[in-house]
Amino acid sequence: MTEPQHEERPHPPGPSLYPIAFAAGVACILVGLIVNPTLIAPIGAAIAVVFGFLWARDATMEYRRVPEPIEPERREVPVKAEAPAIPAHRGGAAMPEPEPGERFPRSKFLEASTLGLGAVIGGLVTVPAIGFMVVPAYVKQGYPSVDLGPLENFTEGKWFVTSFFQHPDAGEVSRRTAYIRNNGSLDGKPSFTIISNRCAHLGCPVQPNGPVQDDQKKVVKGEHGQRVTMIPAIPAGGFGCPCHGGQYDPEGNRTAGPPVRGLDRYDYEIKNGRLWLLKPYSVTTVVGQGKDARIHKYKLTGPGEHVDGWEQILYPLQPPH
């Protein structure tokens, strides 16, 4: 089939001044609305209507013509001689099967490369940011051992309000308070009760329900210069939270108010005749008193969280301490 001649193609409409006149009419309308809406604007509207109509008629002239009749093309069909089919056992070898097409078309390769490069760039941008937000909660966390001083500072059977810095480099924000009682000897080893002052409701500092002997306060230094403040107290009525009224007995068991469990406690060890404070842990209840107490001990959790029962599944996982 031959390429159609240029003269057979439909001709686009020739250049015309109607669009320019139509635009001038619109401009006249806009200017007239500001200068003289009663005279200039109507003139511009008339110009725009007239030349818009002429422009539309000129542009649709080819579509409004009556199409000329076209004679159908007639060709004679050549007569082909019919030949008998070649038997299957004769003739040349059959055509080999065509090779499969491209397994990985260029478009697929470019698509995968673009997506992969985008993923790499997105990872390079987001991973460091997320890392700086999340990783600090899991790295270099914990509770360093604190030297609370010689054992002779803790009189047997007497409570002490003991304040110390958990991270001395951080200053006052790391100050913690624990209530410590020397229970005497158990199986030939010193026994201590060390209760945290963090309320198990919302974390407010609980206070002894009894006199605190501030006049007998003393400051001792730990092995590494750690300053530890010790104030004798008589929490005969246990401990109470001034924020929401939580009440605990002298062993830290909840007796009233909104707390969901007992007060947290600290592990401890004795080294070279000195008392060292270790990691805290959560407690549900304590059965018994002093060195004979049986403590229901659990992993440290936040204030207001249950540590046993089905309620514990409702709280988020704690980062490692």
CORFENQUI-V301128 format. One line per field, one symbol per residue. phi: phi as a letter, one per 30 degrees, with the letter a starting at -180 (. if undefined). psi: psi as a letter, one per 20 degrees, with the letter a starting at -180 (. if undefined). burial: 1 if it has 9 or more other ideal C-beta (glycine too) atoms within 8 Angstrom, else 0. A space follows every 10 residues. Layout:
phi=???
psi=???
burial=???
This chain:
phi=.ddddddddd dddddbcddd dddddddddd dddcdbddbd dddddddddd dddddddddc dddcdddddc dddbbddddc ddcddddddb jddddddddd dddbeddddd dddddddddd dddddddddd dddceedcch ckbddbdcjd dddcddicdb dccacdbedd iddcdbbbcc bddjcbhibd cbcbcdcddd cbjdddbdda dcdddcdbcc cddcidcbcb bdbbddcibb cddbidbbdd cjddcajdec adddbcdabc bhibccdcdd bcbdbbcjbh dcdccdcbdd bddicdcbid ddddcddddd c
psi=pqpqqhiiqp pqqrqqighg hghhgghhgg hhhggnhigh ghghgggggg hgghghhhhj ghiiqppqqp pqppqpoqpp ppqqqpqhjr arqqpqqqqq aphnqhgggh ghgggghhhg ghghghghgh ghhgghiipk raoqqpoirq hihoppjqqp opqrphnhhi bhijpqpqop poibpokjqq pqoopqjoqj fjjqoqqpmr qpmhijqqpq pahkjppppp pqrmmhjbqq pigjjpqqri jjqphraiqi arqqrqrrqp pljqpppbqr rqpgqppaqc ijqopnqrqp rrqipqirri hhiiqqqpqq .
burial=0000000000 0000000100 1101111111 1100000001 1111111111 1101100100 1000000000 0000000000 0000000000 0000000000 0000000010 0000000000 0000000000 0000000000 0000011110 1011000111 1101110000 0001111111 1111010001 1111111111 1001011111 0110001001 0100011111 1111100111 1011111100 1111001011 1111111101 0001111111 1111010001 0010010101 1010111000 0100100100 0
